[in-house]
């Protein structure tokens, strides 16, 4: 990830935010999907998060960890978007997977589907905090960044992650 320094001009600030956007947008998009935000809304939310970053930096706000800030804002904004979309038609992630996956043999597809169903069920069985910590860790955030994004301590991050992984390993070994 690029090291951000205090920009000299508005154009330089735009370039720095654009670079971070290029490096991070896919991770933020995937995280928003894990929160239950529909793909089109998640794409809009990613753009909104980086627009908010640009606005905050332009106002002179000091941000210690840009990546942590981006994920914290994405988390909070994603929860709001998810709440608004609850009145809309439910999104079926399996539908998108069927559209994007290459054709494979039927037996392999069935086995993969069963494995994913078990994993999805196990993940759904995790507490909300365990899921959030797990997904943010999967996106490469460190414990302090996750703690900052979720407003909890780094030790709580470790405990939520430990419990989530223990539960998922148990399902895997069944």
N, C-alpha and C positions, 0 to 999 in steps of 0.2 A: 504494500500500500504506500502511496506517496506521502511524503512528509509535507505538511502544510505550514507555510510561513505566512506572516502578515502580508497580504497583497498590497501592492502599491497603487493599483487602480481597479476600477470596477470591472474592466475587461479581464484583468489578471484573476480577480475573484471568480468570475464566470468560468474561466479556464480551469481553475482549481476544483470548483464544484463539479464541473463537467467531467473532469478526470475521475473524481471519487464516484460519480454516478456511473461511469463506464465500468469501474472496478467492482462496484457493490450492488448494482441494480438487480442482478439475477438472484443474489442471496436474499435481498430484501423482499423481492417478489415471492420467492419460495417460502420465506417466513410468513408472509401475509396469507399465502395459501394454507399453511398449517394452522393459522388462526381461524380458518373457515371462510375467508373472504373469497368470493367468486373471482375467477381469473380476470375478466374485464375490469372489475372494480379494483382488483389488486394492482393491475397495470396503472390505473389512474392514481391509486394511493401511492405508488412508488414515485410518480412524478410530483405529487403533492408534498411528499416527505422532503424531496430534494429542493423543491421550491421554498419550503419552510427553512431548510438549511441555508440556502442562499440569502434569504431575507434576514435571518438571524445574524449571519456573518456580516452582511452589509450594514446592519445596525451597530456592529462592533461587539456583539456578544462574544465572550471568550468561551470556547468549547474545548475542554481538555482532551476528550476522546471523540473524534468525529464519528467513527464507526459506531461506538456505543450510543452516541446521541442519535444517530440515524435510526438505529434499531429501537431505541426507546420511543422516539416519535412514531416510527412505523407501528410499533406495538400498540400504543395508545390510539393512534388514528385508525389502525386496523380493527380494534375492538369497537370503535364507533361505527365504522362502515359495516361491520358484521351485524351490529344491532339494528341498523337501518335496513339491511337486506333480509332480515328475518321475516318480513312481511311479503317478500318476493318468493318466487318459486325456488325450491331447494336445488342446489347444484349437485350433480352426481359426478364425483371425481373419476369413477370408473369409466364414464362416458368419454371424458377427455383422453384417458389412457387408451381406450379402444381406437380413438381417432388418430393418435400419434404413434402407437406401437406397430412395428413391422409385423407382417404375417409370419407366424411360426407354426410348428406342427401343433395339432390339437391337444395331444397329451401334455406337451411342455407348457402350453398355455394354461391348461387346467391345473397342473401342479404349481405353476407360478401364481395363479389366481388364489389357490388354496393357501399358499404360503403368505401371500399379501393379506388375505382376509384374516388369518391368525395374527399377523403382525398389527394390522389396523385395529383389530379387536383389543389386542393387548395395549396398544397406544391409547385407544379410547378409554380403557380402564384406568389409566393414570389420572392423577389429580390434575387440575388445570395448571397449577404451578409446576408440577413435574413435567408436563408437556411443554410448557413455555421454556423452561430451563433446558430441556433436552433439545428442542428445536433451535434455540439460540446457540447452544454449544455445537450443534451440527453445522451451523452457519459459520463456525470458526471464532466466535466470540470467546474471550477469556472470562474467567470467573468474575473479576472486578467489573468488566463491561456488562456482563449479564446482570450482576447485582445492581448496577446503575440503571440499566434499562428497566428492570422490574421493581426497583425500589426495595430491595431486600439486601441482607448481608451476604458477603462472599461465602461465609461458612454455611449459610442457608442454601445457597446455590449448590455447594458441594453435597449437602445432605439430600436435597431434592433430586439431584442427578444420580447419586448413589442408589436411592430407592427406586428410581425409574429404571435404571439399568438392571438392577437385581430382579425386578418384576419381568422385564423383557427377556432376560436370560432364562428365567424360569419357564416362560412360554416357549422359547426356542428349544429348550431341552425336553419338552413334553412330547 
